[in-house]
Amino acid sequence: MRKILKNCIQCKVCGEVIQSKSVHDFKTCSCGACSVDGGLEYLRRVADGEESYAELSITEEITDTK
C-alpha cells in the first residue's frame, strides 16, 4: 500500500506543473492537454495518453507493523 505525499504532474505540451491538494481538487493545465485530481486520497489523470504529461507525484510505501 502507498501513501500519497504530493499529487502533481507536468504537462509536456505547455510545461505547466499542476497539483491537486485535496479530494476533488480537479486542476487542468493552461493549454488543456492534461488534468490532475484526487489530492492525497487518490491519483487521477485525464490526458490523451501518458506521453502528454510527466508524473511528479511523491508517494511512500506503507508497511504493516503489526
Contacts in CASP RR format, 6 or more apart in sequence:
PFRMAT RR
TARGET T0000
AUTHOR 0000-0000-0000
METHOD contacts of the structure
MODEL  1
MRKILKNCIQCKVCGEVIQSKSVHDFKTCSCGACSVDGGLEYLRRVADGE
ESYAELSITEEITDTK
1 61 0 8 1.000
1 62 0 8 1.000
2 59 0 8 1.000
2 60 0 8 1.000
2 61 0 8 1.000
2 62 0 8 1.000
3 40 0 8 1.000
3 59 0 8 1.000
3 60 0 8 1.000
3 61 0 8 1.000
3 62 0 8 1.000
4 39 0 8 1.000
4 40 0 8 1.000
4 41 0 8 1.000
4 42 0 8 1.000
4 43 0 8 1.000
4 57 0 8 1.000
4 58 0 8 1.000
4 59 0 8 1.000
5 40 0 8 1.000
5 58 0 8 1.000
5 59 0 8 1.000
5 60 0 8 1.000
6 19 0 8 1.000
6 56 0 8 1.000
6 57 0 8 1.000
6 58 0 8 1.000
7 19 0 8 1.000
7 20 0 8 1.000
7 21 0 8 1.000
7 36 0 8 1.000
7 38 0 8 1.000
7 39 0 8 1.000
7 40 0 8 1.000
7 43 0 8 1.000
7 57 0 8 1.000
8 17 0 8 1.000
8 18 0 8 1.000
8 19 0 8 1.000
8 20 0 8 1.000
8 36 0 8 1.000
8 56 0 8 1.000
8 57 0 8 1.000
9 17 0 8 1.000
9 18 0 8 1.000
9 34 0 8 1.000
9 36 0 8 1.000
9 45 0 8 1.000
9 53 0 8 1.000
9 54 0 8 1.000
9 55 0 8 1.000
9 56 0 8 1.000
9 57 0 8 1.000
10 16 0 8 1.000
10 17 0 8 1.000
10 18 0 8 1.000
10 53 0 8 1.000
10 54 0 8 1.000
10 56 0 8 1.000
11 17 0 8 1.000
11 18 0 8 1.000
11 29 0 8 1.000
11 31 0 8 1.000
11 32 0 8 1.000
11 33 0 8 1.000
11 34 0 8 1.000
11 52 0 8 1.000
11 53 0 8 1.000
12 33 0 8 1.000
12 51 0 8 1.000
12 52 0 8 1.000
12 53 0 8 1.000
12 54 0 8 1.000
13 29 0 8 1.000
13 31 0 8 1.000
13 32 0 8 1.000
13 33 0 8 1.000
13 34 0 8 1.000
13 52 0 8 1.000
14 29 0 8 1.000
14 30 0 8 1.000
14 31 0 8 1.000
14 32 0 8 1.000
14 33 0 8 1.000
15 29 0 8 1.000
16 29 0 8 1.000
16 30 0 8 1.000
16 31 0 8 1.000
17 56 0 8 1.000
18 27 0 8 1.000
18 28 0 8 1.000
18 29 0 8 1.000
18 34 0 8 1.000
18 35 0 8 1.000
18 36 0 8 1.000
19 27 0 8 1.000
19 36 0 8 1.000
20 26 0 8 1.000
20 27 0 8 1.000
20 36 0 8 1.000
20 37 0 8 1.000
20 38 0 8 1.000
20 39 0 8 1.000
20 44 0 8 1.000
21 39 0 8 1.000
21 40 0 8 1.000
22 38 0 8 1.000
22 39 0 8 1.000
22 40 0 8 1.000
23 38 0 8 1.000
23 39 0 8 1.000
23 40 0 8 1.000
23 41 0 8 1.000
23 42 0 8 1.000
24 37 0 8 1.000
24 38 0 8 1.000
25 37 0 8 1.000
25 38 0 8 1.000
25 39 0 8 1.000
26 35 0 8 1.000
26 36 0 8 1.000
26 37 0 8 1.000
26 38 0 8 1.000
27 35 0 8 1.000
27 36 0 8 1.000
27 37 0 8 1.000
28 34 0 8 1.000
28 35 0 8 1.000
28 46 0 8 1.000
29 35 0 8 1.000
33 47 0 8 1.000
33 48 0 8 1.000
33 52 0 8 1.000
33 53 0 8 1.000
34 45 0 8 1.000
34 46 0 8 1.000
34 47 0 8 1.000
34 48 0 8 1.000
34 52 0 8 1.000
34 53 0 8 1.000
35 45 0 8 1.000
35 46 0 8 1.000
35 47 0 8 1.000
36 44 0 8 1.000
36 45 0 8 1.000
36 46 0 8 1.000
37 44 0 8 1.000
37 45 0 8 1.000
37 46 0 8 1.000
38 44 0 8 1.000
43 57 0 8 1.000
45 53 0 8 1.000
47 53 0 8 1.000
END
